[in-house]
Structure formats: structure tokens, C-alpha cells
Amino acid sequence: MRVSMDIELKDIPGQLLLALRPVSEFKGNLISVVHHHEKRTPRGTIPVNVVFETKPDNLNSIISSLEDSDIGIARIDEKRYFEHGAVILIGHIVHTDIQDTIDTIDNTGYAEVVDLNLSMPKIKKPSSASLKIDAVSKEHLASAIELLKEIAKKKDLLVIEPIKSELGAV
């Protein structure tokens, strides 16, 4: 996952190195550091924005290490899902509990349904839905789509995938 973190450093030598050490110790990959040495927060500290990639399991350890070093954390924003896919479902989608289908994908921990567009022409007729799914990796996206296919088979739904534009983007 990619993490953007705003931290606050005391204006003493070695603070930036102290703040970056936990990212390295917990196998993070540093993307960028924006150090605003000429600015000060209302607390008199120096604001720094750090962007890094890490495994989700390591984020809490990095945060704890920063807090143990008395590094102030003003904001944390994480982007966990990097892969995006889309499928079409056809059948009695609502009658077969679309919420259950979405929850099953979301509960994997590695993928989630981020968009749903549903078309229901008549109450007794099959409906169609487009689902956009985000996942942490291409492999996890493929696993989520396979899981969706298993669910669809049990619910007698047709899955059409992947949906791509002419440029290859989903």
C-alpha cells in the first residue's frame, strides 16, 4: 500500500533521519520526502510530508516507532488498492442478494467493490450490473474475479469479464 504521512519534527539535527528510519526498518520503500524547513507549524515544529510504500501489516509498527521517537504525526492517508477491474453480471441480481455478493468480495481483505451500476428493466426479468473492483495486486484482482465467478455460478448469474476500453484501461 502507498502511504502519505504528514509528520512534525523538532528543529534539532538528526530528526529527519530519526523519522525515516522506521520506514527502512520495516521494509518500506521511500517514494518522496518534502521537508518544509523554512515553515513552522503553530506548535513550532517543522512540517514534513513523507510518501512510502509498505505492506499493510507494517504500517502500525512504523507509526508506533515514530510515536516512540516523539515524532508528531499530523495526518496519514493510505492507498491500498492499485489494481482496478470491471465485470458485468447478468441475471436476477437483486433477488440473489447483491449485498451478500459485494460483502463476500469486500471481506477478502485484498479487494473491494468500489462501484455498482444496476439496470432492472422489469421485476421478473433478468437485470444487469457493472461492478468495479479494486485490489492490492493483479493476482489479488484475478482471485477476486474468480471468487465472483464462483458466487455467480451458485446464484445462476452470468459474469462477463474483463471490461476494457480500446486503450486497455478499465
N, C-alpha and C positions, 0 to 999 in steps of 0.2 A: 504494500500500500504506500501511497505517497502522502507525506505529512508536511504541512506548512505550519510552523510554530513561531509565534512572536514571543521573544524572551526579553528580560530586562537584566542588564548587567551592571554591577557596581563599577565605578570608574577607577579601577586599580589594575595594574599589569597582571596578565595571566587569566583574566576572566573569560575571554573568548575561547581560549584553549580548554579551560575547565568546562565550558558549556558544550563544546563539540566532542569532547572525549567520550561521553556516554553513547553517542551515535556510533562511533567507531567500535567501542567495546561490545555493543550489542548488534554488531554486524550490519549497521545501517550504511546506506550509500548516500553520501552528501551530494545534493544537486546544486544548491546555491546558498550563499550567506550574504545578507545585506546588512552591513554594520553602520548604523547612523551615529557615528561618534560625536558629531557636532550638535546633535539634538539631545534633549533630555526629556524624560517623562516628568509628570507632576511630582513623582517621588524622587527625582534627581538621578535616576538610573539611565543607562544608555539602551535605547531600543535596538534589537537585532531580530531580523527575520531569517529563519533557517528553514530550508526545504530539503527533505531527505526521503529516501525510500527505505522501508524496513518491513520485516514480517509482522503481521498483526500481533503475534504473541510477544514481541519485543517492545512494543510501544509503552506499556505500563512500566517496564523496567527502566527505560530511558527517562520517562517522566519522574519516577522515584529517585533515580540517580541525580537528576537536575535539582529536584527539591532538596535532597540530602546535601547538595553542594551550595544550597541557599541561592539558587538561580531562580528568579521570578519568571513564571510562565503566565503571560497575559492572554494568549489565545492559542488554541490548537484546532486545526482543520485537517481532516484526513480524507483522502480519496482512495477508497479501497478497490473499486471496480474499474478495470482498464479495458476490458473486452465487452463488446456490445453485439447482440444478435437479435433477430426478429423472426417470428414464426406466425403462421396463420392457423387457427383452429376452426374446424367446421363441424357442426353437429348441434346437439341440444346442450349447449354450453352452460346456460344458466340453470337448467333443470338438473345438470350433473354436478352442481356446486362449484362454480368457478372460484369461489373464495378458498375452498379446500385445495384446488389445483395451485393457486397462487401461493398459499401458505406452505405447501409442500416444497415448492421451489425456494421460497424465501427462507425456510428453515434449514436449508442445506448449510448455511454459513459461508458459502462461497459464491452464491448467485442470488439475484432477486429480480422479480418482475417490476420494472420501473414504469411501464406504460401499458394500458389496455384500451383498445377501441373495439366496441361491440356493436354489431348490427343484428337486430332481431326483426325480420320482416313480418312475421305473424307468430302468435303464441304457440301454435302447434307445429310450426315449420322449423327446420334447422336454422341455426344462426351462425354467424361467423365472427371471429375476433382476431385482431392482430395483437400480439404480445411482444413487447420489447423486454429483453432480458440482459442484464449486466452481470459480469462475473469477474473474478480476480485474475483469470488467465484463459487462454484459448482452450486449454484442456478442461478447465472447470466449466467453461461455456458449453463445450461439447457434452460434458457429463450432465449438465442441467437440461440440455435439449433431449438427451437420451432418457432422462428421468421423466420429462414431459411426455415423451412418446409412450413410455410405459403407463403413465397415468391415462393418457388419451386412449390407449388400447383397452384398458379396463372400463373406461367410460364411453366407449364406442364413438370416439371423436377422431377426425382426420387431422393430421398435422402436416402442414406444408412448410418446408424449411430448406435452406435459409433464404430469407428475403434480402436481396441485394439490389442496389441501383446499378446502372450501367457503369458507373465509376468504381464499383466494388464496395462502396461504403454501405453500411446497414443503416 
